Amino acid sequence: MSRVSCPTWFVLVAAAGLTVWSGRPAHAVFQASRKASVPLATEDRVKSAGWWPTQGRPSADEYAGSQVCGSCHGSKLETQQSTPMARAAAKAGNAEVLKNHQHLFRSPGYSYEIASAGNGSIYAVSDGTSSIVQSLSWAFGLGVVGQTYIFEKEGIFYESRVSYYPAVEGLDLTLGHHPPLPNQLGNAPGRAISSTETRLCFGCHTTASTTNNQFDLTHVVPGVGCEACHGPGAKHVAAMREGHIAQGVKLTLNPARLTPVDSVDFCGACHRTTWDVRLGDMAGIATVRFQPYRLEKSRCWGKGDARLTCISCHDPHLPLTQDEAAYDQRCLSCHLAKPGLKITREHPGAACPVSTSKCVSCHMPKYELPGFHGKFTDHWIRIAKPGTAFPD
């Protein structure tokens, strides 16, 4: 399943430290598990002690829930809940796209239909003679670019063959899928998702879908909540309520305190780290979706600069800023504002000879994936010349 939602991971600046699952001191575990001078694969990160997104080690009762977090961090919670990450997944019956489009249809070839039924939606696929009908379980993605559906059959989760795309106001093939072959109606609705992939997909689109290292949707929270990034908060909340402040701040993770390399890898747990991409043998324009990987290809990345991490430009508690000019100050925190000025340690980047307005419109071009009906910003910051091939 492609992981294309969720623009950035969010950070509660008021929190600090790390939730600890062993008997060692919190600070020691945190330091041992996070400091890296080079990017690592997420598979290696989650095996380390301490919290990391998609880890799944804590038990369900160690989670407090975002509303409890909001009792102290109300302003953060209020704005975060309006972000695409917070709405990265929904039960099909609660999906706004399906509520607003009570009948979706696609043909020719096999016909695909999604229609409201009771408190949910029915997914029907027909070859003109026979039909397969399933109840949709989940909707992944907010639907700003696209929304893909999950259904369950005999204990196995399936990714729908078609997704909703607002650009076409209807259904089209899900990214990575191909039209089903004739006379194979049984395979037409979608593809079965392996247990490993199911855990990863739900791990990036929901909160607490894996507990005690077991995939279990009993206590799942739709969307990326506070504890998906900061770690389960029940112990933190209990300590803070009892007045044990020094202990309490060590019982939750503040990603803002991570080193630049760790910070980008942290977001890469779902948006793919450099090594996730390399080990997955992925290449070409499809990698434009993997922002941490693309960012670290930038010349200005070097060994990591705190001014060039995901959260430097994106506040994960706020909706994604679409105004290109809003990012200019981020660029000018490193680059000189005009030619002729002297390069310094604080401003090591040369001035752009063209403009200091809407920098990202030139240096971070957008690319549309074939068949996806939407564009992604390429985070490989560079001098991008019009007409040149996609670099990889």
C-alpha positions in Angstrom: 0.0 0.0 0.0 1.4 3.4 -0.9 2.0 5.8 1.9 1.2 9.1 0.3 -0.7 11.1 2.9 0.4 12.8 5.9 2.7 15.7 4.8 4.8 15.8 8.0 5.1 14.3 11.5 3.9 16.6 14.3 5.8 17.8 17.4 4.4 18.9 20.8 7.0 21.4 21.8 5.8 21.5 25.4 6.8 17.8 25.9 10.3 16.4 26.4 12.1 13.1 26.9 11.1 9.6 26.0 8.6 7.0 27.0 10.6 4.0 28.5 9.6 0.4 28.2 12.6 -1.0 30.1 14.0 -0.6 33.6 16.9 1.6 32.5 16.8 5.4 33.1 14.7 7.3 30.5 17.5 9.6 29.4 20.0 6.7 28.9 17.6 4.7 26.8 16.7 7.7 24.7 20.3 8.7 24.0 21.2 5.1 23.1 18.3 4.6 20.7 18.3 7.8 18.7 21.6 9.4 17.9 22.8 8.6 14.4 25.2 10.4 12.2 23.8 8.9 9.1 20.3 7.9 8.0 19.1 4.4 9.1 16.3 2.1 7.9 13.1 2.3 9.9 13.3 -1.4 10.5 16.5 -0.8 12.5 15.0 2.2 14.3 12.0 0.4 15.6 14.2 -2.5 17.0 16.0 0.0 19.3 15.0 0.8 22.8 12.7 3.8 23.2 9.8 5.1 21.1 9.8 5.3 17.4 6.7 5.7 15.1 5.2 2.3 13.9 7.0 0.5 16.7 4.1 -1.3 18.3 5.8 -2.5 21.5 3.7 -0.8 24.2 0.5 -2.3 25.5 -2.9 -0.7 24.8 -3.3 0.5 28.4 -0.2 2.6 28.1 -2.1 4.9 25.7 -4.1 7.8 27.2 -5.8 9.2 24.1 -5.4 12.6 22.3 -8.3 14.1 24.3 -6.4 13.5 27.5 -3.3 15.1 25.9 -5.5 18.1 25.1 -6.3 18.8 28.7 -2.8 20.4 28.9 -2.0 20.9 25.3 -5.4 22.2 24.1 -4.2 24.6 21.5 -1.9 22.1 19.9 -4.6 19.4 19.8 -7.2 21.8 18.4 -5.2 22.8 15.3 -3.6 19.3 14.9 -7.0 17.7 14.5 -7.6 19.7 11.4 -4.5 18.4 9.7 -4.4 15.7 7.0 -2.4 13.5 9.4 -5.1 13.6 12.0 -7.5 12.5 9.4 -5.2 10.1 7.6 -7.8 7.3 8.1 -11.4 6.9 9.0 -13.9 4.1 9.3 -15.7 3.9 6.0 -18.9 5.0 7.6 -17.3 8.2 8.9 -15.4 9.1 5.7 -16.4 12.6 4.5 -15.6 11.8 0.9 -18.1 8.9 0.9 -20.7 11.0 2.8 -20.4 13.7 0.2 -20.4 11.2 -2.8 -23.0 8.7 -2.0 -22.6 7.0 -5.4 -19.3 6.6 -7.2 -19.0 4.7 -10.5 -16.3 3.7 -12.9 -16.3 1.8 -16.2 -15.7 0.5 -19.0 -14.3 -2.9 -18.6 -15.2 -4.1 -15.1 -17.6 -1.7 -13.5 -16.7 -0.4 -10.0 -19.4 1.2 -7.8 -19.3 2.6 -4.2 -22.6 3.4 -2.7 -23.9 4.4 0.7 -25.7 1.7 2.5 -27.0 2.1 6.1 -24.1 3.4 8.2 -21.4 2.5 5.7 -20.6 1.9 2.1 -20.9 -1.0 -0.3 -18.2 -1.7 -2.8 -19.4 -3.7 -5.9 -17.4 -4.9 -8.9 -19.1 -6.5 -11.9 -18.0 -8.0 -15.2 -21.5 -7.5 -16.7 -22.6 -11.0 -15.8 -21.6 -11.5 -12.2 -20.8 -9.2 -9.3 -18.7 -9.2 -6.1 -20.0 -7.1 -3.3 -18.1 -6.1 -0.2 -18.6 -3.8 2.7 -15.8 -1.2 3.0 -14.0 -1.1 6.3 -11.6 1.9 6.1 -10.9 4.9 4.0 -7.1 5.9 3.9 -6.2 9.4 3.0 -8.2 12.6 3.5 -9.2 12.8 -0.1 -7.5 16.1 -0.9 -5.3 14.3 -3.4 -6.9 10.9 -3.2 -8.6 8.3 -1.0 -8.1 4.5 -1.1 -10.4 2.0 0.5 -9.8 -1.1 2.6 -12.1 -4.1 2.9 -11.8 -7.3 4.8 -12.6 -10.8 3.6 -12.0 -14.0 5.6 -9.7 -12.2 8.0 -7.5 -10.7 5.3 -7.4 -7.0 4.4 -7.6 -5.9 0.8 -6.7 -2.6 -0.9 -9.3 -1.5 -3.3 -8.5 -1.6 -7.0 -9.9 1.9 -7.4 -9.5 5.1 -5.4 -11.3 8.4 -5.3 -9.6 11.4 -6.9 -11.0 14.9 -6.5 -9.2 16.0 -9.7 -11.6 13.7 -11.7 -14.4 13.8 -9.2 -14.6 10.1 -9.3 -12.9 6.7 -9.2 -9.8 5.6 -11.1 -7.1 3.0 -10.6 -5.3 3.0 -7.3 -1.7 4.0 -7.5 0.4 0.9 -8.3 -2.6 -1.1 -9.6 -3.3 -2.3 -13.1 -6.6 -3.1 -14.8 -7.6 -6.6 -13.9 -7.4 -9.2 -16.6 -10.5 -10.4 -18.4 -12.3 -13.3 -16.9 -10.7 -12.8 -13.5 -13.5 -11.2 -11.5 -12.3 -12.7 -8.3 -9.1 -10.5 -8.5 -10.9 -7.4 -9.7 -11.9 -5.8 -6.4 -8.4 -5.4 -5.1 -5.2 -7.0 -3.9 -4.7 -8.8 -0.6 -2.3 -7.1 1.8 0.2 -9.2 3.6 0.2 -9.2 7.4 3.4 -7.2 7.5 2.2 -4.6 5.1 -1.2 -4.4 6.9 0.6 -3.6 10.1 2.7 -0.9 8.4 -0.2 0.7 6.6 -2.3 0.9 9.7 0.7 2.0 11.7 1.1 5.1 9.5 -2.5 5.9 9.1 -3.8 5.2 12.6 -2.7 5.2 16.2 -2.3 2.2 18.5 -3.2 -0.4 15.8 -0.3 -2.6 17.0 0.2 -3.1 20.7 2.3 -5.7 22.5 3.8 -6.3 19.1 0.5 -7.7 17.8 -1.7 -6.1 15.2 -5.0 -5.5 16.9 -7.7 -3.0 16.0 -9.6 -3.3 19.2 -8.2 0.0 20.6 -7.2 1.6 17.3 -7.6 5.4 16.9 -8.3 6.5 13.3 -5.7 9.0 12.1 -2.3 10.1 13.4 -2.9 11.2 17.0 -0.6 12.7 19.6 0.7 9.4 20.7 1.6 8.2 17.3 4.6 10.5 17.4 5.1 11.3 21.1 4.6 7.7 22.3 2.0 6.3 24.6 1.2 9.0 27.2 -0.6 7.3 30.2 2.6 7.1 32.3 3.4 10.7 31.4 -0.1 11.9 32.3 -0.1 10.0 35.6 3.3 11.4 36.6 2.4 15.0 35.7 -0.9 14.8 37.6 0.9 13.6 40.7 3.3 16.5 40.4 6.3 14.4 39.4 7.3 16.9 36.7 10.9 15.9 36.2 9.9 12.3 35.9 6.9 13.1 33.7 8.8 14.9 31.0 11.0 11.9 30.6 8.0 9.7 29.9 7.1 11.1 26.5 9.1 11.9 23.4 9.6 15.5 22.1 10.8 14.9 18.4 11.8 18.6 18.3 14.8 17.7 20.4 16.1 15.1 17.9 19.3 15.7 15.9 18.7 16.7 12.3 19.5 13.2 11.0 17.2 11.5 13.6 14.5 14.1 13.0 14.3 13.4 9.2 14.4 9.6 9.9 11.6 10.1 12.4 9.3 11.5 9.7 10.7 8.9 7.4 9.2 6.1 9.5 6.1 6.7 7.3 7.4 8.9 4.6 10.4 6.7 3.9 14.0 7.2 5.0 16.9 7.1 2.5 17.6 3.5 3.5 14.0 2.5 3.3 14.0 3.6 -0.3 17.3 2.0 -1.1 16.5 -1.3 0.5 13.2 -1.3 -1.2 15.0 -0.9 -4.5 12.7 2.0 -5.5 13.7 4.4 -8.2 12.3 6.9 -10.6 9.5 9.4 -10.4 7.7 7.3 -7.8 10.3 8.4 -5.2 9.0 12.0 -5.3 6.5 10.8 -2.6 9.3 10.0 -0.2 10.2 13.5 1.1 12.9 12.6 3.6 14.8 10.6 0.9 14.5 13.4 -1.6 15.4 16.1 1.0 18.7 14.3 1.9 19.7 14.3 -1.8 19.8 18.1 -1.6 23.3 19.7 -1.8 22.5 21.8 1.2 21.7 18.8 3.4 25.3 17.9 4.0 25.7 16.2 7.3 22.4 17.6 8.6 21.4 21.1 9.5 18.7 21.9 12.0 17.4 24.5 9.6 16.8 21.8 7.0 14.6 19.2 8.6 10.9 18.4 7.9 9.7 20.4 10.8 11.8 23.4 9.9 9.2 24.2 7.1 6.2 22.3 8.3 4.5 22.7 11.7 2.8 19.3 12.1 0.2 20.8 14.4 -1.1 23.0 11.6 -2.6 22.3 8.2 -0.1 22.3 5.3 0.7 25.8 4.0 0.0 26.0 0.3 1.2 29.5 -0.1 4.6 29.2 -1.8 5.8 32.6 -0.5 5.3 31.5 3.1 8.4 29.3 2.8 10.7 32.2 1.6 11.9 33.0 5.1 12.9 29.4 5.6 15.1 29.6 2.5 16.6 32.9 3.6 17.5 31.6 7.0 20.4 29.9 5.1 20.7 31.8 1.8 21.8 35.4 1.4 19.0 37.8 0.7 20.8 39.4 -2.3 23.9 39.1 -4.4 27.0 40.8 -3.2 26.6 40.0 0.5 29.3 38.0 2.2 28.7 34.3 2.9 28.9 33.6 6.6 28.5 30.5 8.8 25.0 31.6 9.6 24.2 32.2 5.9 26.3 29.7 4.0 24.0 29.7 0.9 24.6 31.9 -2.0 22.0 34.5 -3.0 19.6 33.5 -5.8 20.3 35.8 -8.8 16.7 35.6 -10.0 14.5 36.3 -7.0 13.9 35.9 -3.3 10.2 35.4 -3.7 8.5 32.0 -4.0 11.8 30.2 -3.9 10.1 26.7 -3.9 8.4 27.4 -7.2 11.7 27.1 -8.9 13.9 25.0 -6.6 11.3 22.4 -5.5 9.3 21.6 -8.7 6.1 19.6 -8.6 5.6 16.3 -10.4 2.5 14.4 -11.3 2.7 10.6 -10.9 1.3 8.7 -13.9 -2.3 7.9 -13.3 -2.4 9.6 -9.9 -4.2 12.9 -10.8 -2.2 14.8 -8.3 1.2 16.5 -8.0 3.9 16.1 -5.3 6.5 18.7 -4.4 10.0 17.3 -5.0 12.0 18.0 -1.8 15.3 17.6 -3.6 16.2 21.2 -3.4 18.3 22.2 -6.4 18.5 24.4 -9.4 15.8 22.7 -11.4 16.0 23.6 -15.1 12.7 23.4 -17.1 12.5 20.4 -19.4 15.1 18.3 -17.6 14.4 14.7 -16.7 13.3 13.7 -13.2 16.6 13.3 -11.3 17.1 10.2 -9.2 
